[in-house]
């Protein structure tokens, strides 16, 4: 978090008020949507406490406040898209409080601290220096541990401060403990909170089973079994953007309008930009992958792959990496500004993943250097992380080529659009048992169709055909993974 994220002002006759601005959460993103507020006007907040969850075009992120105080005003309701740099919350702070900016740029003395004396008996130890970072962005595990909210069990003030954008429900009594657990803000990761929100589950009613009282996805699913949705508290806030339904005819809606934002908005913009800036060419090949399917079955029983997910996508990814090694010119990018072709000597392999938030394409960094078991582990982690909504913006930057497995939806293949800045994308169709001429006889064989789209500025027909033919040859005879590697 940069020092531009906060500012301070002192109203006439009042305590200093610090402003917390929407920070740049990384990778050049310019806006974020406020998914959920965890605090309300009048709540006491502590330095490092998470105050809200926001969603960018890349990932859901929890934002910690970088100073202590009492919430004065929430500037935007949930569901609002806010530009980076806009003030989203103001906090009344005590006079003389150290500015949060000082923690972001430590002095030379702080960078080389003197050894502190041990605390006396009964005297609390000094707290460690805070690292002003965003949750989920590559920090050490210890720095992401959430601090408990101060004053969580206290009642809200009778009237919100002047200028408050919205206030909590009037005369809201403190919630009663549920199942013997405290009703302070429950501990759960952002994907789990989103899952609970989608299922209509109040996290304060969920019994946690994770370490340190953390609520897991399984806990939320267990709580959803009775299918009883807790009523939402009413807030005097502007409603978040929601699908609007046209007037009904005969009791049935004729239209539904869904706001375009978040991942879907970013994906749409990227696809339009790619389709109308890079000249696409798509080539197809249908092939017999029976031997590949047999190898997949054998690898599942191999001890080297114990605990790893082995599927056809693993061998298809490895086949593409070998084909790129044999045809390195395909792994490049077009630099329009400098009118240069940038040859990449590494492969960051993107894997398109369908998630509840939309299509995400995180990539495996330096996939070309990984062994087959390492590639299997990276694929499994990448897909599970994407589906749980934990993918960081950095994981979706820097891709060079991509694989999209449309076969999981039962279709034969497609004509995929390139990710911006990439040279090629391979679409994998469904693998089906079909009649095939094998050794001069028609036999039932496992058959699929591959489609390779490429940027015709970088890749001519000959090069694209060689890459696709090499991938097909490897999948027909997977022993080439050894002889060609």
C-alpha positions in Angstrom: 0.0 0.0 0.0 1.5 3.3 -1.0 1.6 6.5 1.0 -1.1 8.0 -1.3 -3.7 5.7 0.2 -4.3 8.0 3.2 -4.6 11.6 4.0 -5.6 13.6 7.0 -7.7 16.7 7.8 -8.9 18.3 11.0 -12.5 19.6 11.0 -13.2 22.8 13.0 -13.6 22.0 16.6 -13.3 18.2 16.1 -10.8 15.4 16.3 -8.5 14.8 13.3 -10.1 12.8 10.5 -8.0 10.5 8.4 -9.1 9.5 4.9 -8.4 6.1 3.5 -8.4 6.0 -0.3 -8.9 3.1 -2.7 -5.4 1.8 -3.1 -3.8 0.5 -6.3 -3.9 -3.2 -5.6 -1.4 -3.9 -8.3 -0.9 -4.6 -12.0 -2.1 -1.2 -13.2 -5.8 -1.7 -12.2 -7.7 1.6 -12.1 -10.9 0.6 -10.2 -12.5 -1.9 -7.8 -16.0 -2.8 -6.7 -16.8 -2.7 -2.9 -18.2 -6.2 -2.3 -18.7 -5.9 1.5 -18.1 -3.6 4.4 -17.0 -5.2 7.6 -17.4 -2.0 9.7 -20.0 0.7 10.2 -19.9 4.3 11.4 -19.1 4.4 15.1 -17.1 1.2 15.0 -13.6 1.3 16.5 -10.9 0.1 14.1 -7.3 -0.9 14.7 -4.2 -0.5 12.5 -4.1 -3.5 10.2 -7.8 -4.5 10.6 -9.7 -5.5 7.5 -12.5 -3.0 6.8 -13.8 -4.1 3.5 -13.5 -6.6 0.7 -13.2 -5.3 -2.9 -13.2 -7.0 -6.3 -11.0 -5.9 -9.1 -11.1 -7.2 -12.6 -8.6 -9.9 -11.5 -9.3 -11.0 -7.9 -11.2 -10.4 -4.7 -9.0 -8.6 -2.1 -9.5 -7.6 1.6 -8.3 -4.1 2.5 -6.8 -3.4 5.9 -6.9 0.1 7.4 -3.5 1.5 8.2 -4.3 3.5 11.4 -6.4 3.3 14.6 -9.6 5.3 15.2 -13.4 5.4 15.1 -15.2 5.1 11.7 -16.6 8.5 10.8 -18.1 7.9 7.4 -18.3 5.2 4.7 -18.3 7.1 1.4 -19.7 4.3 -0.8 -22.3 1.5 -0.4 -21.6 -2.1 -1.2 -21.8 -2.8 -5.0 -20.3 0.5 -6.0 -17.3 0.6 -8.4 -14.7 3.1 -7.1 -11.7 4.6 -8.9 -8.3 4.1 -7.4 -7.4 7.2 -5.3 -11.0 8.0 -4.3 -11.7 8.2 -0.5 -13.8 5.3 0.6 -13.7 5.7 4.4 -12.9 8.4 6.9 -11.8 7.7 10.5 -11.7 9.9 13.6 -8.2 9.5 15.1 -6.8 10.7 18.3 -4.6 13.8 18.2 -0.9 12.9 17.9 -1.5 9.6 16.2 1.5 8.6 14.1 0.7 8.8 10.4 0.4 5.5 8.6 2.8 6.8 5.9 5.7 6.5 8.3 5.2 2.7 8.5 5.4 2.5 4.7 8.8 4.1 4.4 10.9 3.2 7.5 13.7 5.4 8.5 17.3 4.3 8.6 17.1 3.7 12.3 14.0 1.6 11.8 15.7 -0.4 9.1 18.5 -1.2 11.5 16.8 -1.4 14.9 18.7 -1.7 18.1 18.1 -4.8 20.2 15.2 -4.2 22.4 15.4 -5.2 26.1 13.3 -8.2 27.2 10.0 -7.2 28.8 9.7 -7.2 32.5 7.6 -9.8 34.2 3.9 -9.1 33.7 4.7 -6.4 31.1 3.3 -7.1 27.6 5.8 -7.5 24.8 6.1 -4.8 22.2 4.1 -5.6 19.1 6.0 -6.3 15.9 6.3 -3.6 13.3 3.3 -3.6 10.9 3.8 -4.4 7.2 1.4 -2.2 5.3 0.3 -4.7 2.7 -2.9 -6.1 1.1 -4.1 -9.5 2.1 -3.4 -12.1 -0.6 -0.6 -10.3 -2.4 2.5 -12.3 -1.8 3.2 -11.4 1.9 4.4 -13.7 4.5 1.8 -15.8 6.3 2.4 -13.9 9.6 1.7 -10.5 8.0 -1.8 -11.5 6.7 -3.1 -12.7 10.1 -6.2 -10.6 10.8 -6.4 -8.6 14.0 -9.7 -8.9 15.9 -11.9 -5.9 15.6 -12.1 -3.7 18.6 -15.5 -2.9 20.1 -17.2 -5.5 18.0 -19.6 -6.4 20.8 -20.5 -2.8 21.6 -23.8 -1.3 20.5 -23.9 1.3 17.7 -24.3 4.9 18.7 -27.9 6.3 18.7 -27.2 8.6 15.8 -24.5 8.3 13.1 -22.0 11.1 12.7 -23.0 14.0 10.4 -22.3 13.4 6.8 -22.5 9.6 7.1 -23.3 8.0 3.8 -25.3 5.2 5.4 -25.8 3.9 8.9 -26.4 0.5 10.5 -30.0 -0.5 11.5 -31.4 1.7 14.3 -31.5 0.2 17.8 -29.8 -3.0 16.6 -29.2 -5.2 19.6 -25.9 -7.1 20.0 -26.4 -10.5 18.4 -26.6 -13.5 20.7 -24.0 -16.2 20.6 -24.7 -19.0 18.2 -23.9 -22.7 18.9 -21.7 -21.5 21.8 -19.5 -19.4 19.5 -18.7 -15.7 19.8 -20.6 -13.5 17.4 -17.6 -11.2 16.8 -16.8 -11.0 13.1 -16.2 -14.6 12.0 -12.9 -15.6 10.5 -13.1 -16.8 6.9 -11.2 -16.3 3.7 -12.7 -14.1 0.9 -13.7 -17.1 -1.3 -15.5 -18.6 1.7 -17.3 -15.3 2.4 -18.4 -15.0 -1.2 -19.7 -18.6 -1.1 -21.6 -17.9 2.0 -23.0 -14.7 0.4 -24.1 -16.6 -2.7 -25.8 -19.3 -0.6 -27.4 -16.8 1.7 -25.6 -18.1 4.8 -24.9 -15.8 7.7 -21.3 -16.6 8.8 -22.1 -15.9 12.4 -24.3 -18.9 12.4 -21.7 -21.3 11.0 -19.7 -23.6 13.3 -16.0 -23.3 12.3 -13.9 -26.4 12.0 -10.7 -25.0 10.5 -7.6 -24.1 12.5 -7.8 -21.2 14.9 -11.6 -21.0 14.4 -11.5 -20.3 10.7 -14.6 -21.2 8.7 -14.0 -23.4 5.7 -16.0 -24.1 2.5 -17.2 -27.4 4.0 -18.5 -25.5 7.0 -20.6 -23.2 4.8 -21.9 -26.1 2.7 -22.9 -27.9 6.0 -24.7 -24.9 7.2 -26.5 -24.6 3.9 -28.0 -28.1 4.2 -31.2 -27.0 6.0 -31.5 -24.3 3.2 -32.7 -21.7 5.7 -31.5 -18.3 4.8 -31.0 -15.8 7.5 -32.6 -12.4 6.9 -30.3 -9.6 5.8 -30.1 -6.5 8.1 -31.6 -3.5 6.5 -29.2 -0.6 5.8 -30.1 2.9 4.8 -27.8 2.6 1.8 -28.2 3.0 -1.9 -28.8 -0.5 -3.3 -26.0 -2.2 -5.1 -26.3 -2.5 -8.9 -28.3 -5.6 -9.5 -30.0 -7.3 -12.5 -33.1 -5.4 -13.5 -36.1 -7.2 -14.9 -38.4 -5.7 -17.6 -42.1 -5.5 -17.0 -43.7 -8.9 -17.2 -46.2 -10.2 -19.7 -48.5 -12.9 -18.5 -46.4 -13.3 -15.3 -43.1 -13.9 -17.1 -40.2 -11.5 -17.4 -39.4 -10.6 -21.0 -35.8 -9.3 -20.3 -33.2 -9.2 -17.6 -30.4 -6.7 -17.6 -27.2 -7.5 -15.8 -24.6 -4.8 -15.1 -21.3 -5.6 -16.8 -18.4 -5.2 -14.3 -15.6 -7.0 -12.7 -14.0 -10.0 -14.4 -16.7 -10.1 -17.2 -16.1 -6.4 -18.1 -12.3 -6.9 -18.1 -12.6 -10.1 -20.2 -14.9 -8.4 -22.7 -12.6 -5.4 -23.1 -9.5 -7.7 -23.6 -11.2 -9.9 -26.1 -12.5 -7.0 -28.2 -9.0 -5.4 -28.1 -7.4 -8.7 -29.1 -9.8 -9.6 -31.9 -9.5 -6.2 -33.6 -5.7 -5.7 -33.1 -4.2 -9.1 -33.9 -5.0 -10.9 -37.2 -6.2 -14.3 -36.0 -5.7 -17.5 -37.9 -7.1 -20.8 -36.6 -6.0 -24.3 -37.8 -7.6 -27.6 -36.8 -6.4 -31.2 -36.6 -8.4 -34.4 -35.6 -6.3 -37.2 -34.0 -6.3 -40.5 -32.3 -5.3 -40.1 -28.6 -5.9 -43.6 -27.5 -2.3 -44.1 -26.5 -2.3 -40.9 -24.5 -5.4 -42.0 -22.6 -3.6 -45.3 -21.7 -0.6 -43.3 -20.5 -2.8 -41.2 -18.3 -4.3 -44.3 -16.7 -0.7 -45.7 -16.1 0.5 -42.4 -14.6 -2.4 -42.3 -12.1 -0.9 -45.4 -10.5 2.7 -44.2 -10.6 4.2 -43.3 -7.2 5.8 -40.2 -8.6 2.3 -38.7 -9.1 0.9 -39.8 -5.8 -1.5 -37.0 -4.5 -1.4 -35.2 -7.8 -4.2 -34.9 -10.3 -3.4 -36.6 -13.6 -5.6 -36.0 -16.6 -5.3 -35.6 -20.4 -4.8 -31.9 -20.0 -1.5 -32.6 -18.2 -0.1 -34.5 -21.3 -1.6 -32.0 -23.7 0.2 -29.2 -21.8 3.5 -31.1 -21.9 3.0 -31.8 -25.6 2.5 -28.1 -26.3 5.6 -27.2 -24.3 7.7 -29.7 -26.3 6.2 -28.3 -29.6 7.3 -24.8 -28.5 10.7 -26.0 -27.7 11.0 -27.5 -31.3 9.5 -24.3 -32.8 10.6 -21.4 -30.4 9.6 -18.7 -32.9 6.0 -19.2 -32.0 6.6 -18.0 -28.4 6.8 -14.3 -29.1 4.9 -11.0 -28.7 4.3 -8.1 -31.0 5.6 -4.7 -29.7 3.5 -2.2 -31.6 5.1 0.9 -30.1 8.6 -0.1 -31.1 7.7 -2.2 -34.1 9.6 -5.2 -32.8 8.9 -8.9 -32.3 9.8 -9.9 -28.8 11.1 -13.4 -28.7 10.4 -15.1 -25.3 12.9 -17.6 -24.0 10.5 -18.8 -21.3 7.0 -20.2 -21.4 4.4 -18.9 -19.0 1.6 -21.3 -19.8 -1.9 -19.9 -19.3 -4.8 -22.2 -18.5 -8.3 -20.9 -19.0 -10.5 -21.7 -16.0 -14.2 -21.2 -15.7 -15.0 -19.8 -12.3 -18.1 -18.3 -10.5 -16.6 -14.9 -11.2 -16.1 -15.5 -14.9 -13.3 -16.7 -17.1 -9.9 -16.4 -15.6 -6.6 -17.2 -17.3 -3.8 -17.6 -14.7 -0.5 -18.9 -16.0 2.2 -21.3 -14.8 5.4 -19.4 -14.6 8.4 -21.0 -16.4 6.3 -24.0 -17.3 9.0 -25.1 -19.8 11.4 -25.8 -16.9 9.1 -28.1 -15.0 9.1 -31.9 -14.9 5.9 -33.8 -15.5 5.1 -34.2 -11.8 5.9 -30.6 -11.1 3.7 -29.5 -14.0 0.9 -31.7 -12.6 1.2 -30.1 -9.2 1.2 -26.6 -10.7 -1.8 -27.3 -12.9 -3.8 -28.6 -9.9 -2.9 -25.7 -7.7 -3.7 -23.2 -10.5 -7.1 -24.5 -11.3 -8.2 -25.0 -7.6 -7.0 -21.5 -6.7 -8.9 -20.0 -9.6 -12.1 -21.7 -8.8 -11.8 -20.7 -5.1 -11.4 -17.0 -6.1 -7.9 -16.8 -4.7 -6.0 -16.0 -7.9 -3.9 -12.8 -7.6 -3.5 -10.3 -10.4 0.2 -11.2 -10.7 -0.8 -14.8 -11.5 -2.6 -13.6 -14.6 0.1 -11.4 -16.0 3.0 -12.3 -18.3 1.4 -15.2 -20.1 3.0 -16.3 -23.4 0.7 -19.0 -24.7 -2.6 -20.5 -23.4 -4.6 -23.7 -23.4 -8.4 -23.6 -23.2 -10.1 -27.0 -22.6 -13.6 -26.6 -24.1 -13.9 -30.4 -24.3 -15.1 -30.5 -20.7 -18.3 -28.9 -21.9 -18.8 -31.7 -24.5 -18.0 -29.6 -27.6 -15.7 -30.8 -30.3 -13.6 -27.6 -30.5 -13.7 -23.9 -31.1 -11.9 -20.9 -32.6 -10.4 -19.3 -29.5 -9.4 -15.6 -29.3 -5.8 -14.8 -28.2 -5.1 -13.3 -24.8 -3.7 -9.8 -25.4 0.1 -9.9 -25.8 0.2 -13.6 -26.5 1.1 -15.3 -29.8 -1.0 -18.5 -29.7 -3.9 -20.3 -27.9 -4.7 -24.0 -28.2 -8.3 -25.2 -27.8 -8.8 -28.8 -26.8 -12.1 -30.5 -27.8 -13.9 -33.4 -26.2 -12.3 -36.8 -26.3 -14.8 -39.3 -27.7 -14.9 -43.0 -28.7 -15.2 -43.0 -32.5 -14.6 -45.3 -35.4 -11.1 -44.8 -36.7 -8.8 -46.5 -39.2 -6.1 -48.1 -37.1 -3.5 -50.5 -38.7 -5.7 -50.9 -41.8 -8.9 -51.7 -39.9 -11.8 -49.6 -38.6 -11.7 -49.8 -34.8 -13.2 -47.8 -32.0 -10.5 -45.3 -30.8 -10.4 -42.3 -28.5 -10.4 -39.2 -30.8 -10.3 -35.5 -30.3 -9.9 -32.3 -32.3 -7.4 -29.5 -31.5 -7.6 -25.9 -32.7 -4.7 -23.5 -32.7 -5.3 -19.8 -33.1 -2.2 -17.6 -33.6 -1.2 -14.0 -34.4 -0.5 -13.9 -38.1 1.8 -11.0 -37.7 4.2 -13.2 -35.7 3.3 -16.7 -36.9 2.9 -17.6 -40.5 0.9 -20.6 -41.8 4.0 -22.9 -41.9 5.1 -22.2 -38.4 1.6 -22.5 -37.0 1.1 -25.8 -38.8 4.3 -27.2 -37.5 3.4 -26.4 -33.9 -0.1 -28.0 -34.2 1.3 -31.0 -36.1 3.9 -31.6 -33.4 1.3 -31.4 -30.6 -0.8 -33.9 -32.5 2.1 -36.2 -33.2 3.1 -36.3 -29.5 -0.5 -37.1 -28.4 -0.8 -39.9 -31.0 2.6 -41.3 -29.9 3.3 -40.0 -26.3 6.7 -41.7 -26.3 7.8 -38.7 -28.3 7.7 -36.8 -25.0 10.9 -38.6 -24.3 12.5 -38.7 -27.8 11.7 -35.1 -28.7 12.1 -33.4 -25.2 
